[in-house]
Amino acid sequence: MNVELLTLKALSPLALHRRRTSEQFAPTLDYLPGSTVRGALADAYLQGDPSRAEETLFRQLFLSDEVRFSDFLPAGKFDLARVLPATAVACKRFEDHADSRSDALLRLELLREWDPPDLAKHNIWKECPNCKAINLKGKRDRAEAGYYAPDDPATPIKVKRRMIAGAAIERATGTAAHSMLFSHDVIEESGAYDGQETLFRGAVSIPQTLRQDLKDLASQHARLAVGYGRSRGWGQLQVQGWDTPRSEAHSLQERWSAFNDTIRQLWQQHGRAVPGQYFSLTLQSHLILKDEQTGQPVLDDIQAVHLGLPVGVERCYCALSAVVVSGWNMAAELPKADDWALSRGSVLLWRMPHDADPQPILKRLEEIEVNGLGERRNEGFGRMTACEPYHYIFTQRELRGGSQ
């Protein structure tokens, strides 16, 4: 299986509704779901002829698990952006300053285990150094959802958006309908005001036998259409090209070691004994997971057994949220059934005994990182990273600087 990066450029405003529109204000997603890009390529293949959906090549590319599309996130000089975890924190006054940003996962787990906790000592780290420098009492709080580059986690990546208002048309008169004003939140197109390009990049996993067929379909400068308002010129994308991803800067074993070294230093600083070995899983896309026995969605009741982790792994602090996933089947021209999912950015922390062999867990975590988990993985769902560096690099900096 080959993994290649596909970059897309927004040529017009993108309206990717978070939910089926039934109200006056329609917010947009700030990324391209893998299912959306997959559907746009399927639409380009069909070229308006539904009978082509019966072709073997179409079924291999879009109706099987042979080809998998990740979500397409804001692109820059880095390979793939990462989703900001739910445990990310920042000062509201200096949110864009690197020194004000941090991550609360390990701090919150320490607080959970500390009985009774010394809050005065524990909460010193929440003070914003930028506010402190100008004699203000600023506290770090949960950061806004967004993205960051793996090689520069302290700098948030933001997607430019704007509002477009419009009125419904009265069919009888061909004029604006009374009391029918709609406001659409859209992703700003390339060069709208500042001349900068709006780019999105995602990973496509594809077998060698289908690689050239997909590249011919999504050749450089090919046009794709996504989202709402395509009849009025919105949702136009252009293929910028294909690239080979660089290897990860740090292996899973290195991240595991750094993660647990940071925990040992933090626990020791507060006079606490470390009760085991820890690891985290951070969702990079929505996770649609269902219980094998009941068929019900697995949400805040998720346990180690649902992830295929060995016996003895204990769930610790988690930051979870749920989302309803809807969609549209381009080939059938019908809406997809709604699914409940754990939202991207959700974080799960796990612990295993000191004397347990980490190798079986490391092997399972590598499988999860490569193959994902849950349903609809060919549409980008179920992608996650283990021992995400964002959870410990800020804590390491604070420990070196003397912050509690």
Secondary structure, 3 states (H helix, E strand, C coil): CEEEEEEEEECCCEECECCCCCCCEECECCCECHHHHHHHHHHHHHCCCHHHHHCHHHHHHHCCCCCEECCEEECCCCCCCEECCCCEEEECCCCCCHHHCEECHHHHHHHHHCCCCCHHHHHHHHECHHHHHCCCCCEEEECCCCEEECCEEEEEECCCEEEEEEEEECCCCCCEEEEEEEEEEEECCCCCCCCCCCEEEEEEEECHHHHHHHHHHCCCCCEEECCECHHHCCCEEEEEEEECCCCCCCCHHHHHHHHHHHHHHHHHHCCCCCCCEEEEEEECCCECCECCCCCCECCCCCCHHHHCCCCCCEEEEEECCEEEECCEECCCCEECCCEEEECCCCEEEEEECCCCCCHHHHHHHHHHHHHCCCCCHHHCCCCEEECCCHHHHHHHHHHHHCCC
